[in-house]
Amino acid sequence: MATKRKRGIILPKTTAFISYAHADRKYGAQAKNVLAEIGIEAFLAHDDLHVSDEWRARIIEELRRCDLFVPLLSEDLDRKSVV
C-alpha cells in the first residue's frame, strides 16, 4: 500500500508493532500517536485487537508485516517472560 505525503509524492506506507507491558499501555498509546504524526501506522494490541479477534494469530500477522519493531523497555516489561 502507499500513502500520500506533501507535494503529491507517493511513498510506501510504513508500519510498526509496539511491544509493551500491560502496565505501560499509556506509553504505548503515546508512542503510537508520535509515530502517526510522522506517517507511521502502528499496531498496539489494546487499541487494535477486538474481542472477536483470534488475538494470537493477529499478533503474529502484525509482527510479520511490520517494518519496525518498537519495544517499550521498562521494569514492568522486564517482569514479563515474553517481549
Steps between C-alpha positions, in 0.01 A plus 500: 500500500605857451425816684491854366736753651561872444535630145324196351793262551389139549705304751455145628309478828722414796354286778621437853425249775521640853587245769429605857402374844130536583590745778669722239207521257472879541861529376411272212216735407739795515747319274221415254396868486857617437547242224168606342617862493788397274286277281572159654201275565558310826335189644424523871323195642271679746384736223496271200388159626128433530328246722406288199854498355713191516753705698800267474469467121442874462810586703713261294356648179577855615854402602564343159375799304652782704796702375603612848495319834476748788557342844414727793753393759409539866518320831148369433608353166803345669262304725326347198632178350415609144581828324 
